[in-house]
Amino acid sequence: MDMMKKVPVREQEPLVRAKNFDEVCLGYNEEEAVAEAQRCLNCKNPRCVQGCPVSIDIPAFIQEVKNRDFKAAAGVIAKSSALPAVCGRVCPQETQCEGVCVRGIKGEAVAIGKLERFVADWARENGIAAENESVKNGQKVAVIGAGPAGLTCAGDLIKLGYEVKIFEALHEPGGVLVYGIPEFRLPKDSVVKTEVENVKKLGVEIETDCIIGKSVSIDELMDKEGFDAVFIGSGAGLPMFMNIPGETASGVFSANEFLTRNNLMKAFREDYDTPIHCGKKVAVVGGGNVAMDAARTALRLGAETHIIYRRSEKELPARAEEVHHAKEEGIIFNLLTNPTEILVDDNGWVKGIRIIHMELGEPDASGRRRPVEIPGSEEEIEVDTVIMALGTSPNPLISSTTKGLDVTRKGCIVAEEANGQTSREGVFAGGDAVTGAATVILAMGAGKAAAKGIDAYLTAKRG
């Protein structure tokens, strides 16, 4: 075995998986996982732990994999993460734990994410779940949103002795894990539902179909229902558009709607009565993970699919793995192009998209080179569906119905990064509701920080 290179991960063949919604990555078996774990140097100063937003003791769990004690490995991870099978699949490890792995200096970093996935899957298949041995302290916390931030915050608080209830607007808990990320990257029944159930087994109550700001307000939760603190982890579900001509035509979707209908409402399955229009030629505008998810979903629904992105491949914000998979499957990348108009037929349906070619100029405030239009370079692409994957912002419903809650110009809730405290006493917030759309693991890190903040606040109140 070459210790400088990762143990390869088995995957479905590109031309096969492009026609199904089964998981692309097949993960490690026991022998592969142990072999990969043996590459870990067990550093005295493990930078990988510092690179993990939820501070998993990575060398410790990998050591247990080396020892073939997978139950112990699961126990190590459970101390820090409530969603290991999710994180092992969708975390951008290459920019976090693996990005600072010492093995990666002269060779390939240890496949920390794939090992985490292996351990979590082994625990699920063998009926192993975290246990809660805490004693109730008599205080109640309400958590808004059953996504990564809310589930993490709730899981940490219940283990500290609080009574915790999550209020979820949709009919299924999971947040972006169930509505945003496709089945071929994150299986819903086997992975997401199991990890949500594990949080419930700790003692967390989840109420679905409850829209905070309509069904009940935060003020009512605190003043009438006796909650001592509230955590807002409601995500960012309000899609952004370009405001270009033709954007209101039939056949134009936000990526949020397109993915929600496919992932949560199972539009891709013939045995569900929730179909979605997906034409023969689709343009997805954007270059992030959501754009890749939408494009790869459209491809699986039978469409020729284009990614329209205004910068070059080097600047694509999506994970390298997702871009690689999309290319393998046949997604067409129209890079350094930007839409100027959506073309509409006489019946109000999309018939094409007009794009202009771009070149990269000086860096902007984000540090990326700013795209500049090339005059006279416009062209038209024939498509019958356009999906806008330009990012999302928080829904203003909660902030507009809660007294004393400060928000930014973009509608994000203002909260302390260290502990999630907002301008309203007893109300904490974290994840996409505070930062705007970001990653699952960053939302989990924010939920974890807020749980500590809530515990410190309520401990002080108990005196």
C-alpha positions as CSV (number, residue, x, y, z in Angstrom):
1,M,0.0,0.0,0.0
2,D,1.3,3.5,-0.9
3,M,1.0,5.4,2.4
4,M,1.2,8.7,0.6
5,K,-2.1,8.1,-1.3
6,K,-5.7,7.7,-0.1
7,V,-7.4,4.3,-0.4
8,P,-9.6,4.8,-3.4
9,V,-13.4,5.1,-2.8
10,R,-15.7,3.0,-4.8
11,E,-18.3,4.9,-6.9
12,Q,-21.1,4.2,-9.3
13,E,-19.9,4.4,-12.9
14,P,-20.7,7.9,-14.3
15,L,-22.9,6.8,-17.2
16,V,-24.9,4.5,-14.9
17,R,-25.4,6.9,-12.0
18,A,-26.4,9.8,-14.4
19,K,-29.7,7.8,-14.9
20,N,-30.5,7.0,-11.3
21,F,-30.9,8.7,-7.9
22,D,-28.9,6.1,-6.0
23,E,-26.0,7.3,-3.9
24,V,-22.9,8.0,-6.1
25,C,-20.2,7.3,-3.5
26,L,-20.3,3.7,-2.2
27,G,-18.0,4.4,0.8
28,Y,-15.3,2.2,2.4
29,N,-15.8,-1.4,3.6
30,E,-14.1,-2.5,6.8
31,E,-10.8,-3.5,5.2
32,E,-10.6,-0.3,3.2
33,A,-11.4,1.8,6.3
34,V,-8.8,0.2,8.5
35,A,-6.2,0.6,5.7
36,E,-7.0,4.3,5.3
37,A,-7.0,4.8,9.1
38,Q,-3.4,3.4,9.2
39,R,-2.2,6.3,7.2
40,C,-3.0,8.7,10.1
41,L,0.2,9.9,11.8
42,N,-1.6,10.5,15.2
43,C,0.0,14.0,15.4
44,K,0.8,15.4,18.8
45,N,-0.7,18.7,17.6
46,P,-3.6,17.6,15.5
47,R,-4.4,20.5,13.2
48,C,-7.3,18.5,11.8
49,V,-9.3,19.0,15.1
50,Q,-8.7,22.7,14.8
51,G,-10.0,22.6,11.3
52,C,-13.2,20.9,12.3
53,P,-16.1,23.4,13.1
54,V,-17.5,21.0,15.7
55,S,-14.0,19.9,17.1
56,I,-14.3,16.2,16.7
57,D,-11.4,14.3,18.2
58,I,-10.3,13.1,14.8
59,P,-7.1,11.2,15.8
60,A,-8.9,9.4,18.6
61,F,-11.7,8.1,16.4
62,I,-9.3,7.1,13.7
63,Q,-7.2,5.2,16.2
64,E,-10.3,3.2,17.2
65,V,-10.8,2.4,13.5
66,K,-7.2,1.2,13.3
67,N,-8.0,-1.0,16.3
68,R,-11.2,-2.3,14.6
69,D,-13.2,-1.0,17.5
70,F,-15.8,0.7,15.4
71,K,-18.3,1.1,18.3
72,A,-15.6,3.1,20.3
73,A,-14.9,5.2,17.2
74,A,-18.7,6.0,17.0
75,G,-18.6,7.0,20.7
76,V,-15.7,9.4,20.1
77,I,-17.6,11.1,17.3
78,A,-20.9,11.2,19.1
79,K,-19.3,13.4,21.8
80,S,-19.0,16.2,19.3
81,S,-21.4,15.6,16.4
82,A,-25.1,14.6,16.2
83,L,-25.0,14.1,12.4
84,P,-21.8,12.1,11.5
85,A,-23.3,10.2,8.6
86,V,-24.4,13.5,7.1
87,C,-21.1,15.3,7.7
88,G,-19.1,12.4,6.3
89,R,-21.0,12.8,3.0
90,V,-21.5,16.6,2.5
91,C,-18.8,18.4,4.6
92,P,-16.1,20.3,2.5
93,Q,-13.4,18.3,4.3
94,E,-10.8,19.4,1.7
95,T,-11.0,23.0,3.1
96,Q,-11.4,22.0,6.7
97,C,-9.9,19.0,8.5
98,E,-8.3,17.4,5.5
99,G,-7.1,20.8,4.3
100,V,-4.7,21.0,7.2
101,C,-3.8,17.3,7.6
102,V,-0.1,16.9,7.9
103,R,-0.2,13.8,5.6
104,G,-1.3,16.2,2.9
105,I,1.9,18.2,2.9
106,K,3.9,15.7,0.9
107,G,1.1,13.3,-0.2
108,E,-2.7,13.0,0.0
109,A,-4.5,14.0,3.2
110,V,-6.1,11.2,5.3
111,A,-9.7,10.6,4.0
112,I,-11.2,11.9,7.3
113,G,-14.7,12.4,5.8
114,K,-14.9,9.0,4.3
115,L,-13.7,7.4,7.6
116,E,-16.4,9.4,9.5
117,R,-19.0,8.2,7.1
118,F,-17.8,4.6,7.5
119,V,-18.0,4.7,11.3
120,A,-21.5,6.4,11.2
121,D,-22.8,3.9,8.7
122,W,-21.4,1.0,10.7
123,A,-23.1,2.3,13.9
124,R,-26.4,2.7,12.1
125,E,-26.2,-0.8,10.6
126,N,-25.4,-2.3,14.0
127,G,-28.0,-0.4,15.9
128,I,-25.6,1.8,17.9
129,A,-26.9,5.2,19.0
130,A,-25.7,7.9,21.5
131,E,-27.3,7.7,24.9
132,N,-28.4,10.6,27.2
133,E,-27.6,10.1,30.9
134,S,-28.2,13.6,32.0
135,V,-30.5,14.7,34.9
136,K,-33.2,17.3,34.1
137,N,-32.5,20.8,35.4
138,G,-36.1,22.1,35.1
139,Q,-35.5,24.6,32.3
140,K,-37.0,24.6,28.8
141,V,-35.5,25.7,25.5
142,A,-37.3,26.1,22.2
143,V,-35.4,25.5,19.0
144,I,-36.7,26.9,15.8
145,G,-35.8,24.8,12.7
146,A,-35.0,21.1,12.5
147,G,-32.0,21.6,10.2
148,P,-28.3,21.1,11.0
149,A,-28.0,24.1,13.4
150,G,-31.2,23.3,15.3
151,L,-30.6,19.5,15.6
152,T,-27.0,20.1,16.8
153,C,-28.1,22.8,19.4
154,A,-31.0,20.6,20.6
155,G,-28.8,17.5,20.9
156,D,-26.2,19.3,22.9
157,L,-28.8,21.0,25.2
158,I,-30.7,17.8,25.9
159,K,-27.5,16.2,27.1
160,L,-27.0,19.1,29.5
161,G,-30.3,18.4,31.2
162,Y,-32.6,20.9,29.5
163,E,-36.1,20.0,28.2
164,V,-35.9,20.8,24.5
165,K,-38.6,21.1,21.8
166,I,-37.9,21.8,18.1
167,F,-40.5,23.6,16.0
168,E,-40.2,22.8,12.3
169,A,-42.2,24.5,9.6
170,L,-42.1,21.6,7.1
171,H,-43.8,18.3,7.5
172,E,-40.5,16.5,7.8
173,P,-37.5,17.4,10.1
174,G,-34.1,17.8,8.6
175,G,-34.1,21.2,7.0
176,V,-31.8,21.5,4.1
177,L,-30.8,17.9,4.6
178,V,-34.2,16.8,3.4
179,Y,-35.2,19.6,1.0
180,G,-31.9,20.8,-0.5
181,I,-29.4,18.0,-0.9
182,P,-30.3,15.4,-3.5
183,E,-30.8,11.7,-2.8
184,F,-27.7,10.7,-4.8
185,R,-25.5,12.7,-2.4
186,L,-27.4,12.1,0.8
187,P,-30.0,9.3,1.1
188,K,-33.0,10.4,3.1
189,D,-34.5,7.3,4.6
190,S,-31.3,5.4,5.6
191,V,-29.2,8.4,6.6
192,V,-31.1,11.6,7.4
193,K,-34.1,10.0,9.1
194,T,-31.9,7.8,11.2
195,E,-29.8,10.7,12.5
196,V,-33.0,12.7,13.2
197,E,-34.4,9.7,15.1
198,N,-31.1,9.5,17.1
199,V,-31.6,13.1,18.3
200,K,-35.2,12.2,19.2
201,K,-34.0,9.2,21.2
202,L,-31.9,11.5,23.3
203,G,-35.2,13.1,24.4
204,V,-35.7,16.0,22.0
205,E,-39.3,16.6,21.0
206,I,-40.0,17.7,17.4
207,E,-43.2,19.4,16.3
208,T,-43.6,19.7,12.5
209,D,-45.9,21.9,10.5
210,C,-45.4,24.7,12.9
211,I,-44.4,28.1,11.3
212,I,-42.9,30.4,13.9
213,G,-44.3,33.9,13.2
214,K,-47.6,32.4,12.1
215,S,-48.5,29.4,14.1
216,V,-46.9,30.9,17.2
217,S,-44.5,33.7,17.8
218,I,-41.2,33.8,19.8
219,D,-42.8,36.3,22.2
220,E,-45.6,33.8,22.9
221,L,-43.1,30.9,23.3
222,M,-41.3,32.8,26.0
223,D,-44.1,34.8,27.6
224,K,-47.0,32.2,27.5
225,E,-45.5,28.8,27.0
226,G,-42.8,29.0,29.6
227,F,-39.6,28.6,27.5
228,D,-36.6,30.0,29.2
229,A,-34.6,30.5,26.0
230,V,-35.0,30.2,22.3
231,F,-32.5,29.2,19.6
232,I,-33.3,30.4,16.0
233,G,-31.9,28.0,13.4
234,S,-34.4,28.6,10.7
235,G,-31.9,28.7,7.8
236,A,-32.0,30.8,4.7
237,G,-34.8,29.7,2.4
238,L,-35.6,32.9,0.5
239,P,-34.1,32.6,-3.1
240,M,-32.3,35.3,-4.9
241,F,-32.9,36.3,-8.6
242,M,-31.1,38.4,-11.1
243,N,-34.0,40.7,-12.1
244,I,-33.3,40.3,-15.8
245,P,-36.0,40.3,-18.6
246,G,-37.9,37.1,-18.8
247,E,-37.3,35.9,-15.3
248,T,-41.0,35.6,-14.5
249,A,-41.6,33.2,-17.4
250,S,-43.0,29.7,-17.1
251,G,-40.1,27.3,-16.9
252,V,-38.0,29.5,-14.6
253,F,-37.3,28.1,-11.1
254,S,-35.3,29.0,-8.1
255,A,-32.9,26.1,-7.2
256,N,-34.7,26.1,-3.9
257,E,-38.1,25.2,-5.4
258,F,-36.6,22.8,-8.0
259,L,-34.6,20.8,-5.3
260,T,-37.4,20.9,-2.7
261,R,-39.9,19.4,-5.1
262,N,-37.4,16.7,-6.1
263,N,-35.9,15.9,-2.7
264,L,-38.7,16.5,-0.2
265,M,-41.7,15.9,-2.4
266,K,-40.0,13.1,-4.5
267,A,-40.8,14.6,-7.9
268,F,-38.3,12.2,-9.5
269,R,-40.4,9.2,-8.4
270,E,-43.2,8.0,-10.6
271,D,-45.1,6.7,-7.6
272,Y,-45.4,10.2,-6.1
273,D,-48.1,12.7,-7.3
274,T,-45.8,15.7,-7.1
275,P,-44.2,16.0,-10.6
276,I,-42.1,19.0,-11.7
277,H,-41.6,20.4,-15.1
278,C,-38.1,19.7,-16.3
279,G,-37.5,20.3,-20.0
280,K,-35.2,18.7,-22.5
281,K,-32.5,21.4,-22.2
282,V,-31.9,23.1,-18.9
283,A,-29.6,26.1,-17.9
284,V,-28.6,26.4,-14.3
285,V,-27.2,29.8,-13.4
286,G,-24.6,29.7,-10.6
287,G,-21.5,27.8,-9.6
288,G,-22.0,26.7,-6.0
289,N,-22.9,23.3,-4.5
290,V,-26.6,24.1,-4.9
291,A,-26.0,24.8,-8.7
292,M,-24.2,21.4,-9.0
293,D,-27.1,19.7,-7.1
294,A,-29.7,21.3,-9.4
295,A,-27.8,20.5,-12.6
296,R,-27.1,16.9,-11.7
297,T,-30.8,16.4,-10.7
298,A,-32.0,17.9,-14.0
299,L,-29.6,15.6,-15.8
300,R,-31.0,12.6,-14.0
301,L,-34.5,13.7,-15.1
302,G,-33.4,13.4,-18.7
303,A,-32.3,16.9,-19.6
304,E,-29.2,18.2,-21.4
305,T,-27.9,20.5,-18.7
306,H,-25.7,23.6,-18.8
307,I,-24.0,25.4,-15.9
308,I,-23.8,29.2,-16.6
309,Y,-21.2,30.8,-14.4
310,R,-19.6,34.2,-14.8
311,R,-16.1,33.3,-13.5
312,S,-13.6,30.6,-14.5
313,E,-13.4,27.1,-13.2
314,K,-10.7,28.1,-10.7
315,E,-13.3,30.4,-9.0
316,L,-16.1,27.9,-8.9
317,P,-17.3,27.9,-5.2
318,A,-18.6,24.3,-5.4
319,R,-16.6,21.5,-3.9
320,A,-14.0,20.1,-6.3
321,E,-15.6,16.6,-5.8
322,E,-19.0,17.9,-6.9
323,V,-17.6,19.6,-10.0
324,H,-15.6,16.5,-10.9
325,H,-18.7,14.3,-10.6
326,A,-20.8,16.8,-12.6
327,K,-18.3,16.7,-15.4
328,E,-18.0,12.9,-15.4
329,E,-21.8,12.7,-15.7
330,G,-22.0,15.0,-18.8
331,I,-22.9,18.4,-17.4
332,I,-21.9,21.2,-19.9
333,F,-20.0,24.1,-18.3
334,N,-20.5,27.5,-19.9
335,L,-17.9,29.3,-17.9
336,L,-17.0,33.0,-18.1
337,T,-20.6,33.7,-19.2
338,N,-23.5,35.6,-17.6
339,P,-27.2,35.7,-18.5
340,T,-28.6,39.0,-19.8
341,E,-32.1,37.9,-20.7
342,I,-34.4,34.8,-20.6
343,L,-36.1,34.4,-24.0
344,V,-39.8,33.7,-23.9
345,D,-42.1,32.3,-26.5
346,D,-45.7,33.6,-27.4
347,N,-47.2,31.3,-24.8
348,G,-45.1,32.7,-21.9
349,W,-42.7,29.7,-21.7
350,V,-38.9,29.8,-21.8
351,K,-37.4,29.2,-25.2
352,G,-33.8,30.2,-24.6
353,I,-31.3,32.2,-22.6
354,R,-29.1,35.1,-23.8
355,I,-25.6,35.1,-22.3
356,I,-22.7,37.5,-22.6
357,H,-19.1,36.4,-22.4
358,M,-16.9,37.7,-19.5
359,E,-13.2,38.2,-18.7
360,L,-11.7,38.5,-15.2
361,G,-10.5,41.9,-14.1
362,E,-9.1,43.1,-10.8
363,P,-10.0,41.3,-7.5
364,D,-13.2,42.5,-5.8
365,A,-14.0,42.8,-2.0
366,S,-14.2,39.0,-1.7
367,G,-10.7,38.6,-3.1
368,R,-11.9,37.0,-6.3
369,R,-11.2,38.6,-9.7
370,R,-14.2,40.6,-10.8
371,P,-15.9,39.4,-14.0
372,V,-16.2,42.1,-16.7
373,E,-18.5,41.9,-19.7
374,I,-16.9,41.6,-23.2
375,P,-18.9,44.0,-25.4
376,G,-20.5,42.4,-28.5
377,S,-20.0,38.9,-27.3
378,E,-23.6,37.9,-26.6
379,E,-25.0,34.7,-27.8
380,E,-28.2,32.6,-27.3
381,I,-28.5,29.1,-26.0
382,E,-31.7,27.2,-26.7
383,V,-33.2,25.9,-23.4
384,D,-36.7,25.3,-22.1
385,T,-36.0,25.5,-18.4
386,V,-33.8,27.9,-16.4
387,I,-32.9,27.3,-12.7
388,M,-31.5,30.2,-10.7
389,A,-29.0,29.0,-8.1
390,L,-27.7,32.4,-6.9
391,G,-27.9,31.9,-3.2
392,T,-30.6,32.5,-0.6
393,S,-31.3,34.8,2.3
394,P,-33.3,34.3,5.6
395,N,-37.1,34.6,5.4
396,P,-38.1,37.8,7.2
397,L,-41.1,36.2,9.0
398,I,-39.4,35.5,12.3
399,S,-37.5,38.8,12.6
400,S,-40.6,40.8,11.6
401,T,-42.7,39.1,14.3
402,T,-40.2,39.2,17.2
403,K,-39.7,42.3,19.4
404,G,-36.2,43.6,19.8
405,L,-34.5,41.4,17.3
406,D,-31.9,43.2,15.2
407,V,-31.2,42.2,11.6
408,T,-28.7,43.3,9.0
409,R,-29.5,45.1,5.7
410,K,-29.8,41.6,4.0
411,G,-32.2,40.3,6.6
412,C,-29.8,38.2,8.6
413,I,-30.2,38.0,12.3
414,V,-27.5,39.8,14.2
415,A,-25.9,37.3,16.7
416,E,-22.6,37.0,18.6
417,E,-20.3,34.5,16.8
418,A,-19.0,33.1,20.1
419,N,-22.3,32.2,21.7
420,G,-25.2,33.1,19.4
421,Q,-26.7,35.8,21.6
422,T,-29.0,38.2,19.7
423,S,-30.1,41.7,20.7
424,R,-33.1,40.1,22.5
425,E,-32.3,38.6,25.9
426,G,-32.8,34.9,26.0
427,V,-32.9,34.6,22.2
428,F,-30.0,33.0,20.4
429,A,-29.4,32.3,16.7
430,G,-27.0,30.6,14.4
431,G,-26.4,29.0,11.0
432,D,-27.8,30.4,7.7
433,A,-30.3,32.6,9.6
434,V,-27.3,34.6,10.8
435,T,-24.7,34.1,8.0
436,G,-26.8,33.7,5.0
437,A,-26.5,30.4,3.0
438,A,-23.4,28.5,4.1
439,T,-22.4,24.8,4.7
440,V,-24.0,22.2,6.9
441,I,-21.0,21.9,9.1
442,L,-20.7,25.6,9.7
443,A,-24.4,25.6,10.8
444,M,-23.7,22.8,13.1
445,G,-20.7,24.6,14.6
446,A,-23.0,27.6,15.2
447,G,-25.6,25.4,16.8
448,K,-22.9,24.0,19.1
449,A,-21.7,27.4,20.1
450,A,-25.2,28.6,20.8
451,A,-25.9,25.6,23.0
452,K,-22.9,26.6,25.1
453,G,-24.1,30.2,25.2
454,I,-27.6,29.2,26.2
455,D,-26.3,26.9,28.9
456,A,-24.1,29.7,30.3
457,Y,-27.1,32.1,30.2
458,L,-29.6,29.7,31.9
459,T,-27.0,28.5,34.4
460,A,-26.6,32.1,35.6
461,K,-30.3,32.5,35.8
462,R,-30.6,29.4,38.0
463,G,-28.1,31.1,40.3
